[in-house]
Amino acid sequence: MEKLFHLNQKGTSLKQEIMAGLTSFFAISYIIVVNPMILADAGIPSELSVFATILASAMGSLLMGLLANAPLVMTPGMGVNAFFTYTIVVSMGLSWQQALGVILISSLIFIVISFTNLGMKLAESIPESLKQGITAGIGLFLVMIGLENGGVIVDGGSHSFVALGNLTDPLVLLTLLGIVLSAVLYLRKVKGSFFIGIIVITLLSLVTGSHQPTSSTFSMSQIVEYPQILGAFDLSAFFNLPFILAVFSMTMILIFESIGLLEGLLEDKKQFKQAFRVTGIMTVLSSLLGTSPTVVAAESASGIKEGGKTGLTSVTVSILFLLSFVFTPLLTYIPSAALSPVVVITGAIMMESLKRIDFEDFSEWFPAFLIVVMIPLTSSIVDGLAFGFIAYPLLKMAKGEFFKIKKMMHVVSFLFFLTMIAIATL
């Protein structure tokens, strides 16, 4: 373990890394159910997509742990899977097999960028204020996800964007209790505080009868049918305009969402290069496995805040994903009220990065502010980044500092501008 992960050098332990892995896994375990549901709207059979989801998550997390030694979880990305289904397939009319072809071409471009100096140059060109804004934006995004999943906030309908949930609902009350419990345990520096919170709220929900486990339709016997979507990508529409536009948009989303997530989550920036490369490798494998692209899960932050510092956290998650082939029905016993508090507290902690932004300079903090608010409001990390990255050079130009920006940053801003046009066109 020491040779593989350098636990002593990183100031961590086997127990701490495993606990962090458990926390990260439970925080992201919903992807096993949610991703197949979204991809089913594209035409991919959900009973087969669940195999691809688990395999991609297990392989991605394993590679991230062994090759990058980073405590990051990889799963099919929320938002990316929606773009795959509702934009590429539903709106553009490509088949799900052709959409997998789009991912394959985009991921090959991603691979080229990640294994050359271009990837590092892109990351280094991002101003510090925007990097801190990315971290805070992802944090606020997690807070909203956690509150929504826990029922604390709900869709406001025609009256407002969001509204307060039903505070008489036992599960909502358990969510609030979980937030308080997790916050207190974290404040008291209790080891495994998030995991303890998950266990306590799960037991309370079962004892009080406020959560009833749902029946699982997943069956290992269906694995014999999985080859139907394995390597099913289709490149027949390669020279069609919709296919080309989809490749451009997907490439931009994958590259810059990955850069944003890695910059926002990694405490040790030396891990960035290898982690970025692993992300590129996994996007290729995703298209072959028959699922939407895997990206670093924002919920990785929960394990990092639990003390995860090395790839052993990721390897632990990988093992748990593999075990979920057998124990998926047990996940139904864990209510969202137990998982939501972890996501909320983690997101709140990530927003501490705001204090590193220079609020004396409007041209620095306003683009970062746009990232912070637009990521959760659009439910898209790449859309939030686009607003901040496009605004940054415009405000610097207004201040007379346009030429102080790195040339690569100009290129990035222009590419985001093109991405917004392409997505609007799609």
TORMIFI-381842 format. One line per field, with one value per residue (C-alpha): chain; y, x, z. Coordinates in steps of 0.5 Angstrom, whole numbers, plus 2048, in hexadecimal, padded with zeros to 3 digits. Example, Ala and Ser with C-alpha at 12.3 -4.5 7.8 and 13.67 -1.06 7.14 Angstrom:
TORMIFI-381842
c <- (A; A)
north <- (7F7; 7FE)
east <- (819; 81B)
up <- (810; 80E)
end
This chain:
TORMIFI-381842
c <- (A; A; A; A; A; A; A; A; A; A; A; A; A; A; A; A; A; A; A; A; A; A; A; A; A; A; A; A; A; A; A; A; A; A; A; A; A; A; A; A; A; A; A; A; A; A; A; A; A; A; A; A; A; A; A; A; A; A; A; A; A; A; A; A; A; A; A; A; A; A; A; A; A; A; A; A; A; A; A; A; A; A; A; A; A; A; A; A; A; A; A; A; A; A; A; A; A; A; A; A; A; A; A; A; A; A; A; A; A; A; A; A; A; A; A; A; A; A; A; A; A; A; A; A; A; A; A; A; A; A; A; A; A; A; A; A; A; A; A; A; A; A; A; A; A; A; A; A; A; A; A; A; A; A; A; A; A; A; A; A; A; A; A; A; A; A; A; A; A; A; A; A; A; A; A; A; A; A; A; A; A; A; A; A; A; A; A; A; A; A; A; A; A; A; A; A; A; A; A; A; A; A; A; A; A; A; A; A; A; A; A; A; A; A; A; A; A; A; A; A; A; A; A; A; A; A; A; A; A; A; A; A; A; A; A; A; A; A; A; A; A; A; A; A; A; A; A; A; A; A; A; A; A; A; A; A; A; A; A; A; A; A; A; A; A; A; A; A; A; A; A; A; A; A; A; A; A; A; A; A; A; A; A; A; A; A; A; A; A; A; A; A; A; A; A; A; A; A; A; A; A; A; A; A; A; A; A; A; A; A; A; A; A; A; A; A; A; A; A; A; A; A; A; A; A; A; A; A; A; A; A; A; A; A; A; A; A; A; A; A; A; A; A; A; A; A; A; A; A; A; A; A; A; A; A; A; A; A; A; A; A; A; A; A; A; A; A; A; A; A; A; A; A; A; A; A; A; A; A; A; A; A; A; A; A; A; A; A; A; A; A; A; A; A; A; A; A; A; A; A; A; A; A; A; A; A; A; A; A; A; A; A; A; A; A; A; A; A; A; A; A; A; A; A; A; A)
north <- (800; 805; 804; 804; 80A; 80E; 80E; 810; 816; 818; 818; 813; 80C; 806; 807; 80E; 80D; 807; 80B; 811; 80C; 809; 810; 812; 80C; 80D; 814; 812; 80B; 80E; 80E; 807; 808; 80F; 80E; 808; 80C; 812; 80E; 80A; 810; 80F; 808; 804; 7FF; 801; 7FA; 7F9; 801; 7FF; 7FA; 7FF; 805; 800; 7FE; 805; 807; 802; 802; 809; 80A; 804; 808; 80E; 80B; 807; 80C; 812; 811; 816; 815; 816; 812; 811; 810; 811; 819; 81C; 821; 81E; 818; 81D; 821; 81A; 818; 81E; 822; 81D; 818; 81B; 822; 820; 81A; 816; 80E; 80C; 808; 80F; 812; 80D; 80F; 816; 814; 810; 816; 81B; 817; 815; 81D; 81D; 818; 81C; 822; 81F; 81B; 821; 828; 82B; 828; 82B; 832; 832; 831; 836; 83B; 83C; 842; 840; 844; 840; 839; 83B; 83D; 836; 833; 837; 836; 82F; 82F; 833; 82E; 829; 82C; 82D; 826; 824; 828; 826; 81F; 81F; 823; 829; 82D; 82B; 82E; 835; 834; 83A; 83E; 83E; 83A; 836; 835; 833; 82B; 828; 829; 824; 81E; 81A; 819; 820; 821; 81B; 81F; 825; 821; 81E; 824; 827; 820; 820; 827; 826; 820; 823; 829; 825; 822; 81B; 815; 813; 818; 818; 810; 810; 815; 811; 80B; 80E; 811; 80B; 807; 80D; 80C; 805; 805; 80A; 807; 80E; 80A; 804; 800; 800; 7F9; 7F9; 7F6; 7F5; 7EE; 7EB; 7E6; 7EC; 7EC; 7E7; 7ED; 7F2; 7F1; 7F4; 7FB; 7F9; 7FD; 7FF; 806; 808; 80C; 80C; 814; 816; 81B; 81E; 825; 823; 81D; 823; 828; 823; 820; 828; 829; 822; 823; 82A; 828; 822; 826; 82C; 829; 824; 82A; 82D; 827; 825; 82D; 82D; 826; 825; 828; 825; 828; 824; 81E; 822; 820; 818; 819; 81D; 817; 812; 816; 816; 80F; 80D; 811; 80D; 807; 80A; 80A; 802; 800; 803; 809; 811; 813; 812; 819; 81A; 81A; 821; 81C; 81A; 820; 81D; 817; 81D; 821; 81A; 81A; 816; 818; 812; 80E; 809; 80C; 80B; 804; 803; 806; 802; 7FC; 7FE; 7FF; 7F8; 7F5; 7F9; 7F4; 7EF; 7F4; 7FA; 7F8; 7FA; 801; 802; 802; 808; 80E; 815; 818; 814; 816; 81D; 820; 81E; 821; 827; 828; 826; 82C; 831; 82F; 830; 837; 839; 83A; 841; 844; 843; 848; 84F; 853; 859; 858; 858; 855; 84F; 84D; 84F; 849; 845; 847; 845; 83E; 83D; 83F; 83C; 835; 833; 838; 834; 82E; 82D; 82E; 830; 835; 838; 838; 83B; 841; 843; 841; 846; 84B; 84B; 84E; 853; 856; 856; 85A; 85F; 860; 861; 85A; 856; 854; 852; 84C; 846; 844; 83D; 841; 845; 83E; 83B; 840; 840; 839; 83A; 83F; 83A; 835; 839; 83A; 833; 831; 836; 834; 82D)
east <- (800; 806; 809; 803; 800; 805; 800; 806; 808; 801; 800; 7FA; 7F9; 7F5; 7EF; 7EE; 7EF; 7EA; 7E5; 7E6; 7E4; 7DE; 7DC; 7DD; 7DA; 7D3; 7D3; 7D3; 7D0; 7C9; 7CD; 7CC; 7C4; 7C4; 7C8; 7C5; 7BE; 7C1; 7C4; 7BE; 7BB; 7C0; 7BE; 7C3; 7C0; 7C0; 7C1; 7C8; 7CA; 7CB; 7D0; 7D4; 7D3; 7D6; 7DC; 7DD; 7DD; 7E1; 7E7; 7E7; 7E8; 7ED; 7F1; 7F1; 7F3; 7F9; 7FB; 7FA; 7FA; 7F4; 7EE; 7E9; 7E3; 7E2; 7DB; 7D6; 7D5; 7CF; 7CD; 7D2; 7CD; 7C7; 7CB; 7CC; 7C5; 7C1; 7C5; 7C9; 7C3; 7BD; 7BE; 7C3; 7C0; 7C6; 7C5; 7C8; 7CD; 7CF; 7D0; 7D5; 7D9; 7D9; 7DB; 7E1; 7E3; 7E3; 7E7; 7EC; 7ED; 7ED; 7F2; 7F7; 7F6; 7F7; 7FE; 801; 803; 7FC; 7F8; 7FD; 7FE; 7F6; 7F6; 7FB; 7F8; 7F2; 7F3; 7F3; 7EC; 7E9; 7EC; 7E9; 7E2; 7E2; 7E3; 7DE; 7D9; 7DA; 7D9; 7D2; 7D0; 7D1; 7CD; 7C7; 7C7; 7C8; 7C2; 7BE; 7BF; 7BD; 7B7; 7B9; 7B8; 7B3; 7B1; 7AD; 7A9; 7A7; 7A7; 7AF; 7B5; 7B5; 7B1; 7B2; 7B0; 7AB; 7AE; 7A8; 7AB; 7AF; 7B5; 7B6; 7B6; 7BB; 7BF; 7BF; 7C1; 7C7; 7CA; 7CA; 7CD; 7D2; 7D4; 7D5; 7D9; 7DD; 7DE; 7E1; 7E6; 7E3; 7E6; 7E1; 7DC; 7D8; 7D8; 7D5; 7D0; 7CE; 7CD; 7C9; 7C4; 7C3; 7C2; 7BD; 7B9; 7B8; 7B7; 7B1; 7AF; 7B0; 7B3; 7B1; 7B6; 7B4; 7B5; 7BA; 7B9; 7C1; 7C3; 7CA; 7C6; 7C6; 7CD; 7CD; 7C9; 7CE; 7D2; 7CC; 7CF; 7D6; 7DA; 7D4; 7D6; 7D4; 7D9; 7D4; 7D2; 7D9; 7D9; 7D2; 7D2; 7CE; 7D3; 7D9; 7D5; 7D4; 7DB; 7DD; 7D9; 7DA; 7E1; 7E1; 7DC; 7E1; 7E8; 7E5; 7E1; 7E6; 7EB; 7E6; 7E5; 7EC; 7EE; 7E8; 7E9; 7F1; 7F4; 7FB; 7FC; 801; 7FC; 7F9; 7FD; 7FC; 7F5; 7F3; 7F6; 7F2; 7EC; 7ED; 7EF; 7E8; 7E4; 7E6; 7E5; 7DE; 7DC; 7DE; 7DB; 7D4; 7D3; 7D3; 7DA; 7DD; 7E0; 7E3; 7DC; 7DC; 7D9; 7E1; 7E1; 7DE; 7E3; 7E9; 7E5; 7E5; 7ED; 7EE; 7F5; 7F7; 7F5; 7F3; 7EC; 7EB; 7ED; 7E8; 7E2; 7E4; 7E4; 7DD; 7DA; 7DC; 7D9; 7D3; 7D1; 7CF; 7CD; 7C9; 7C3; 7C6; 7C7; 7BF; 7C0; 7C3; 7BF; 7C1; 7C0; 7C6; 7CA; 7C8; 7CB; 7D2; 7D1; 7CF; 7D4; 7D9; 7D7; 7D7; 7DE; 7E0; 7DD; 7E3; 7E7; 7E3; 7E8; 7EE; 7EB; 7ED; 7E6; 7EA; 7EA; 7E3; 7E7; 7E9; 7E3; 7DD; 7DF; 7E0; 7DA; 7D6; 7D9; 7D7; 7D0; 7CF; 7D2; 7CC; 7C7; 7C8; 7C9; 7CF; 7D7; 7D9; 7D3; 7D5; 7DD; 7DB; 7D7; 7DE; 7E3; 7DF; 7DE; 7E6; 7E9; 7E3; 7E4; 7EC; 7EB; 7E6; 7EC; 7F1; 7F5; 7F2; 7FA; 7FC; 7F8; 7FB; 7FA; 7F8; 7F2; 7F0; 7F0; 7EC; 7E7; 7E6; 7E4; 7DF; 7DC; 7DC; 7D9; 7D3; 7D2; 7D2; 7CE; 7C9; 7C9; 7C8)
up <- (800; 802; 7FB; 7F7; 7FB; 7FF; 805; 80A; 805; 804; 80C; 80B; 80D; 80B; 80F; 80D; 806; 806; 80A; 805; 7FF; 803; 804; 7FC; 7FA; 7FE; 7FC; 7F4; 7F5; 7F2; 7EB; 7EA; 7EA; 7E7; 7E1; 7DE; 7DF; 7DB; 7D5; 7D5; 7D2; 7CC; 7CB; 7CF; 7D3; 7DA; 7DC; 7D8; 7D9; 7E1; 7DF; 7DB; 7E1; 7E6; 7E2; 7DF; 7E6; 7E9; 7E3; 7E4; 7EB; 7EB; 7E6; 7E9; 7F0; 7ED; 7E7; 7EA; 7F2; 7F2; 7F7; 7F1; 7EF; 7E8; 7E6; 7E0; 7E0; 7E2; 7DD; 7D8; 7D8; 7D7; 7D1; 7CE; 7CF; 7CE; 7C9; 7C5; 7C4; 7C6; 7C3; 7BD; 7BB; 7BC; 7BE; 7C5; 7C1; 7BD; 7C3; 7C6; 7C0; 7C1; 7C8; 7C5; 7C0; 7C6; 7CB; 7C6; 7C5; 7CC; 7CD; 7C8; 7CC; 7D3; 7D1; 7CE; 7D1; 7CF; 7D4; 7DA; 7D6; 7D6; 7DD; 7DF; 7DB; 7DF; 7E4; 7EB; 7ED; 7E8; 7EB; 7F2; 7EE; 7EB; 7F2; 7F5; 7F0; 7F0; 7F7; 7F7; 7F1; 7F6; 7FC; 7F7; 7F5; 7FC; 7FE; 7F8; 7F9; 801; 7FF; 803; 7FC; 7F7; 7F0; 7F1; 7EB; 7E8; 7EE; 7EF; 7ED; 7F3; 7FA; 801; 801; 806; 80D; 810; 80B; 810; 80A; 80A; 811; 811; 80C; 810; 816; 812; 810; 817; 819; 814; 815; 81C; 81B; 816; 81B; 820; 81B; 81D; 818; 813; 815; 80E; 80E; 815; 813; 80D; 812; 817; 813; 80F; 815; 818; 811; 812; 819; 818; 812; 80E; 808; 805; 801; 7F9; 7F6; 7F1; 7EA; 7E9; 7E7; 7E6; 7E1; 7DC; 7DC; 7D6; 7D2; 7D3; 7CD; 7C9; 7CB; 7CC; 7C6; 7C3; 7C1; 7B9; 7B5; 7AF; 7B0; 7B1; 7AB; 7AD; 7B0; 7B6; 7B8; 7B7; 7BB; 7C0; 7C0; 7C1; 7C7; 7CA; 7CA; 7CD; 7D3; 7D4; 7D4; 7D8; 7DD; 7DE; 7DF; 7E4; 7E8; 7E9; 7EB; 7EF; 7F3; 7F3; 7F9; 7F6; 7F0; 7EE; 7ED; 7E7; 7E1; 7E2; 7E5; 7DE; 7DA; 7DE; 7DC; 7D5; 7D5; 7D8; 7D4; 7CE; 7D2; 7D4; 7CC; 7CC; 7D2; 7D0; 7D4; 7D4; 7D6; 7DD; 7E0; 7E7; 7EC; 7F0; 7F6; 7F6; 7FA; 800; 800; 800; 806; 80A; 809; 802; 800; 7FB; 7F6; 7FB; 7FC; 7F5; 7F5; 7FB; 7F7; 7F1; 7F5; 7F8; 7F1; 7EF; 7F5; 7F3; 7EE; 7F4; 7F9; 7F5; 7F8; 7FF; 7FC; 7FC; 804; 804; 803; 800; 807; 809; 803; 802; 808; 806; 7FF; 802; 808; 802; 7FE; 803; 805; 7FE; 7FE; 803; 7FC; 7FB; 801; 7FC; 7F6; 7F6; 7F7; 7F7; 7EF; 7EC; 7E5; 7E9; 7EE; 7E9; 7E4; 7EA; 7ED; 7E6; 7E7; 7EE; 7EC; 7E5; 7E7; 7EB; 7E8; 7E1; 7E4; 7E0; 7E2; 7DA; 7DA; 7E0; 7DE; 7D7; 7DA; 7DF; 7D9; 7D4; 7D9; 7DC; 7D5; 7D4; 7DB; 7DB; 7D4; 7D7; 7DD; 7D8; 7D9; 7D3; 7D1; 7D8; 7D7; 7D5; 7CE; 7CF; 7D3; 7CD; 7CA; 7CF; 7D0; 7C8; 7C8; 7CE; 7C9; 7C4; 7C8; 7CA; 7C3; 7C1; 7C7; 7C5; 7BE; 7C0)
end
